[in-house]
Every structure is written in structure tokens, then in C-alpha cells.
Amino acid sequence: MSNLFNIDIVNPEQSFLSKDNVFEVVIPAVEGEIGILKDHIPIISFLKPGIIRVFSESEEQSFYVEDGIVEFKDNTLSVLTSSIFDLKDTDKNFVSESISSAEAELSKDNIDDQKRFLLNHKVEVLKFISIN
Amino acid sequence: MPSLDDLRKRITSVKSTQKITKAMKMVAAAKLRKAQENAEKGRPYSEKMNNVILNLSKSITDKENAPKLLVGTGEEKVHLCIVLTADRGLCGGFNTNIIKKAKSYFEKIISENKTLKIITVGSKGYDQLKRQYKSYIVENISFKESKNINYFDADKVGKIIIEKFEKNEFDVCAIFYNKFKNVITQIPQEQQIVPLNENKDDKDDSGNDNDYEFEPDEDEILSNLLPKNISTQIFKAMLENSASEQGSRMTAMDNATRNAGELVDRLTIEYNRSRQAAITKELIEIISGAESL
């Protein structure tokens, strides 16, 4: 028995990634990272800024996502996101821009706790990316 | 009877117009291919989004406390209409068709004594509506600067809608756009996005396979998802619209080119006839002059 399943990452413009030979995917869900293996029970959740790691037989890929929704059903993992990029071709300018805009947003005082948490988290992840 | 010179001038002017329309047709054809591709690429996203929402709303048992974006405010007094049109003209009936569809909807709202609010996206729609419905237009958005349709723009419109909804400025929201069927047919569409129209055709109601695990709970996911869905629907409408616009322009320009060709033919015949008439006249004059000698 193979332990492989499908993954589809789509953004509004196009289908970003589609593979049928992954055995594990780690997604940054709002309530903590989730590792998904084959025959996971159906789940719907949404993402916080973070890194999606896709492990397939031959390689390991990492993507930065800002937000999105994940659905796992019938051994297909669908990720819907509006902002995603491959960590391999990170655009340094874009990252530093995102950091500064998020920090500017943070310095406003009319944001609620949840948003503050997400922004803080975003800055953290982006800084991590820019260091590596 | 126009003089020979006049005819010659008209023929050249029609010919140069024909050149322009031909070029526009070619450009539209090239753009159409790209727009169509984009529309097709964008489809999986909105389909998946729809699926997820469908699954979610099925599992919501407590309809009373469901997010208002899904079930509505319980009233339908204030209607917000988003009219999506192109920024450019010369595309046949494209803009007019959307406006016509929207206008009949507006009339219905007004005759039912409900409040109407309009947001126009694209400058042509604003131009056509401002004469009659100026007082209803609350916002006029145009994305002339952005070359391609991107999600970012759609998101901007989506945010405006949500902001208005949260301020209780409307109860029902509908969008108007052209759905791309094929190059010659575009169907003006009216789609309600708030509250979300539940699909009555429950064709896949076979399974109780909706035992999803939700993390966090359904309500929270829904309230996060629904605003995104609005932007997605608008983005989808914008993609369909741009493909339709190019298709419509292509057919319109094709027709124009053909008409110009016909006109040139007709004018050429007329030109040749009157030239021949002039020659014949001259000949008759010479002959009758010679005869009288």
C-alpha cells in the first residue's frame, strides 16, 4: 500500500502546485501546525502566515503563505490561498516590504488582539525567511 | 451627385478606418486568448471555494446564529448593486448589455420602494449610468491603471463591500457582469452574493460525507471565509468580464471591418461609374462637335 496522497495548491490566478506523490504536508493552521498524512480524516481549517512544507518522494518543497483555507477530503489536500511564493525564489525586496508594512500596521493602536497576534506572527516568519 | 474627388477622399478614409478596425480585431484576438486562459486558470479557485462553503453551510445546524453574510440580515430593504463594466468602448454591445440588465433590476427595486445603492466598477458603466441614476451611485471604482486583472484589485472591491455590510448600509448585494460563453456570445449575468444564494439543486445530497473536522469551529471558519468568498466572486466576475470584453470587441471589430469592406466596394463602383459617365460625356461632346462641322 502506498502512503501517498494528492495536493492541490490554487491561488485566484492559477493552479499553483498540483502533485500526486506526497506523503506528508505540514501546514500552518491558525491553531498550530498540522502534519497531514494519508487517510487523515476530512478537515477544514484556515491558515495563518507561515510555511507550508510538502514532502514528496523525491524532494521537499517549502512555500510561504499569508492566509488561506485548507480542505482535506478523499486523500486530496486543497489549499486555497491568495498569497503564496516558493521559498526557493524569495524576493528579498518583497519580504522586507511586507515586514515594514506589517510593522506599520502593528504600530496602529486600533487593531484587535487577534489581528495583532497574526501580524506579530507574520513579522516573525518573514524575518526568519529573510535571515535564511 | 458627389464629385469624383469627394468619392476618392471617402474611399481612402473608409480604407484607413478599416485598417484601424482590423488592427483592433487582431489585438483583441490576441488579448482574448490570454484573458480566456486566465479565466480558465482562475476557475479551480472559485470552484473549490464554493465547495468548501457548501460543505460548511451544510454542517451548520444553528441557522439563527450563522454569520449574516451567509444568511442575510433578515430584511431586504437596501439593495447594493455592483455593476462591472469595461474601461473602454468600441466593444459592441458589451457594456450596453450589462447596463440594460442592471437597469431592469434597478427599476424593479425602485418600483418596490426599496432603497437602491450602486457601485460602478469600470468607467464605461459609470458614464452610462450617471445620467439616469446619479443620485444612487455611491462609489465609482476604476482600475484603468492596472494592466492585468489581479486579485488585489478584486479584493479592494470586496473590502469596500464588507465594510459597507458591517456598517449595515445594505441588506442584499448583487453583481452584474458578462459571462463568457464563447467568442460571439456573452451572457449578461446577475448574481446575488449577499446573502449567499444556496443552490437549491442538491444533486449531490447523497452522502452524509460531511463529517468534517473543523479547526477552529465552523462559525469562525465561515466568518473568515465569507469575506474571501466575496472577493473571489468579484474576481471571477472580473475575469469573465475581461474575456467577454475582448470577445465582444473582436466580433464588433470583425463586423466593422467587413462593413468597411462593403462600403469600399460600393463606393468604388460608384466612383468608377461616375468616372465612366464623365468620359462618356466628354466623348459625346467631341463627337457631336465633330458632327456639326
HADDOCK unambig.tbl for C-alpha pairs under 7 A between the chains (distance, minus, plus):
assign (segid A and resid 10 and name CA) (segid B and resid 45 and name CA) 5.84 0.50 0.50
assign (segid A and resid 11 and name CA) (segid B and resid 45 and name CA) 6.20 0.50 0.50
assign (segid A and resid 12 and name CA) (segid B and resid 42 and name CA) 5.30 0.50 0.50
assign (segid A and resid 12 and name CA) (segid B and resid 45 and name CA) 5.51 0.50 0.50
assign (segid A and resid 12 and name CA) (segid B and resid 151 and name CA) 6.49 0.50 0.50
assign (segid A and resid 13 and name CA) (segid B and resid 38 and name CA) 6.72 0.50 0.50
assign (segid A and resid 13 and name CA) (segid B and resid 41 and name CA) 6.17 0.50 0.50
assign (segid A and resid 13 and name CA) (segid B and resid 42 and name CA) 4.90 0.50 0.50
assign (segid A and resid 14 and name CA) (segid B and resid 41 and name CA) 4.48 0.50 0.50
assign (segid A and resid 14 and name CA) (segid B and resid 42 and name CA) 5.19 0.50 0.50
assign (segid A and resid 15 and name CA) (segid B and resid 41 and name CA) 6.45 0.50 0.50
assign (segid A and resid 42 and name CA) (segid B and resid 212 and name CA) 4.88 0.50 0.50
assign (segid A and resid 42 and name CA) (segid B and resid 213 and name CA) 6.03 0.50 0.50
assign (segid A and resid 43 and name CA) (segid B and resid 212 and name CA) 5.04 0.50 0.50
assign (segid A and resid 43 and name CA) (segid B and resid 213 and name CA) 4.46 0.50 0.50
assign (segid A and resid 43 and name CA) (segid B and resid 214 and name CA) 5.76 0.50 0.50
assign (segid A and resid 44 and name CA) (segid B and resid 212 and name CA) 6.70 0.50 0.50
assign (segid A and resid 44 and name CA) (segid B and resid 213 and name CA) 6.34 0.50 0.50
assign (segid A and resid 44 and name CA) (segid B and resid 214 and name CA) 5.21 0.50 0.50
assign (segid A and resid 44 and name CA) (segid B and resid 215 and name CA) 6.62 0.50 0.50
assign (segid A and resid 45 and name CA) (segid B and resid 214 and name CA) 6.00 0.50 0.50
assign (segid A and resid 45 and name CA) (segid B and resid 215 and name CA) 5.11 0.50 0.50
assign (segid A and resid 45 and name CA) (segid B and resid 216 and name CA) 6.76 0.50 0.50
assign (segid A and resid 45 and name CA) (segid B and resid 221 and name CA) 6.83 0.50 0.50
assign (segid A and resid 46 and name CA) (segid B and resid 221 and name CA) 6.93 0.50 0.50
assign (segid A and resid 80 and name CA) (segid B and resid 45 and name CA) 6.66 0.50 0.50
